[in-house]
Every structure is written in structure tokens, then in C-alpha cells.
Amino acid sequence: MRQVILGGGLSAVSSAYFLQDREDIDEVIILEKDDAPGGLCRSIKKDVYTYDIGPHILFSKDKEMLSLMLEMLEEKNDLRRSNQIIYKGRYVQYPFENDLSKLPKEDLNYCVTNFLHNPYEDYRADNMLQFFLKTFGEGITYTYLRPYNEKIWKYDPSFMDTQMVDRIPKPTHEEIMRSASGETVDGYVHQLYFSYPSEGGIEAVVQGFIRKLNGKCSIRCNQEITSVKKKGGKFEILSNGETIEAERLMSTIPVQELAKIYSVPQGIQRRVDSLRYNSIMIAFVKTKKDLSGDNFAFMNPEKDIIFHRISKMDFLGEKYKSDSAAYMVEVTYRKGDYTDSLSDEVLKEKIADGLMKIGFVEEKGDAEFINITRHQYAYVIYDLDHKENMEHIREYFKEQGVVLNGRFGNFEYWNMDRVIRESKERADQL
């Protein structure tokens, strides 16, 4: 039996890894449109630098999947998280609610008072904004959580559901008072220690899976898939003018792209068209001096700074160090919005302005731009219609015998561990 997988990212190669041991499968073919596999887990190599499409780190509460990811690496660095929120020129250790004493006095009082005396605490939370108000109160919500989330999602959180946030723990009164009194409380402890490939960027995980594929599996790159049809219990995939037949089909490509090549009913197409997502622009910037300290990621909620997060590659190990400091800068956008319309030169100007405002460069000319890349599919947006839309879309493709997997294949905001877990479960269920 032949299994074809559309797309060649982490979900595809990990699925092939689990499927190859099934006795009922004779062949696994991965079809990837780009010139190399990896998808969102590809690492970009430019000059002497290697960096990712946004920061990827290896941690998980799922110990089995974490162990498997680390097993794929030839060598790793073990690191302790040091992430900062830059708020009004001050460093507040992430997560925000655990380092409140760093805030200006007025903002500190606003956050603490509205947490301790929270009129929203007993209400049901049906959207992201309601969840923030219920869990943290007005102060923390409007000081940091709402502006930061509006910046990254380019979406009002009152029109997003709670799937992204309902796993966030509610701090106790004691923890908030300790945070306010000057004791920095470590939060999200399962993320506190993490690993990262010693070299090669996060793509090293993907390459590790590929090395473990046996002779049943093949990866074909530069594949332009123009149609997928189901005939007589088999799938016919037209790629680069060649028809490939398969008894089983898994799609890890964005469900929007799958709908273009698979003739779906109008009702399903309308639901696909209603799915919301953000694209991302990644700028790799080297600065003249290292002015950011021994930290990895920096979140910024301020509206007049174009980027929401920057990550310092030098933090990740010797093979990523520069002679000063080098950063991945993230800017989210959607097709047709203001940011999408900006040229690379205007983006560079705005990023340099932001680096000046947060004190990472002394002069705008101290920011040297190594590379800028844009990636259409980056962040799944859990708007209020997401769950219902995806239930109908999944049910349709399930009836067709098409397995959906991956962040955009299944249209879920999954981290790497969850993607691999889903790959294992899908392989077991086939």
C-alpha cells in the first residue's frame, strides 16, 4: 500500500517516521513544493548566520515527544530561559504577572489593585479578552496582555476564542503580592529550561527524522501539485505533470492550499475562506554593540514599535554567536494590510527606529540588516468561528479519506511536540 503525504515539514517527516514501521504500508512518498523539506521548521542560512522562522525551542510537558525530539539531534545545548518584556524602557521578566515590581509605581498599583479586587473573576470567559479580565483583572490585561496580543495577532482579542489562552494558569493572590514586592517568581516552569540544537538551527530536528527514514520513504522536492482526485478508492495526485496514485493520503499543506487542488463543495470552500491566519516577516539584524544583556527573547507591547518580539541568536550557543549581537526580528501581517504594503527599505527604517527606542542601538546606522524573508503561513488565528469551521472541514476530509495533520494542515496552533504527537497518533489510527 502506498501512502502519499502532501507537504514536507515537521508533520510530514515525523508522520513518515511513524508510518514506515507499519507492515501494511509498502511505500511513503512526501511531496514538497520548496527545494528542501522543513516547512516552518526550516532554518535560514545567510552569510555565516543560521536562524529560524521565529524562535523555536525544545521543551514539553510531553516527555515522550521531548525525548524523541532530542534523540534526533547529534548534539544539543541545554539552556535556562531568560525572556524579557520591554515596558516603558524597563525590563520585566516574562511572564509579566510574575515580575510586577519592575513597573512604574502607578502601573504597579493599577495591576495589583485590579487583580485583588477583580469584578470579572466569577464570570464565564467566552473569548480571549474575557479570559484575560477574568484571570488577571483590568490592570494586567490593559497594561500588557491586550496590547501585546493585538500586536501579534492583528486582531481584537474580543473576537478570538480561548483556545490559545485557557491553559495559562491563574496566579494566586500570594504570588501576585510576592511579584509586586520585588520577588521575581518563575512562571511557566515547564518552559524554564529548554534545549536547542548545537548547530544547524531548529531544522536539525527535521534532518534527524529524515536520517531515520528507511528505504520505504522518499522525499520529492520542487513538486508543484495541481490537482488531487479520488477515483475508485484511490487518490490521483497530479504533480509536475506526473500522476501519482496512492491508497492513502495525508495532507500537511495549508488547508487553504489543499482546497485549491481538491474539488471541495461550496459550503466547505466558504468555511476554508473564513479561516484567519497571520503571515510573518523575519528580519535578521546585527548590531554594532551588544546592549541587550544575557537574554534570549524580548516582547514589546508598544504600538509605535513595529515588531512584537525579537530573539537574540547569540544566546543559543557558540555556533550562533556573532562578534556583537544578532537578532531575529518578527513582524506579523496579513495580505493587504498596512504592514504588507511596506517595502523592505521602509521596514528596515521602522525596525531601526524600534531598536533605537528600546536601547539596542545607539544610532540607527548601528543596525546592519543581513536578511529579510516573508512567510505567508505563520500563525493560526483562533477567531470565534474557528472551531465550528474546522469541525466541518475536518469531517468533510475525513469522509473523503484524507488525513489532515500539521499546524496549517489541521489549522491548529500547535508547537513542535504537539505536531509530532499528532503524527504518531495519526499513524497509529490509520
Disulfide bonds with the S-S distance in Angstrom:
none
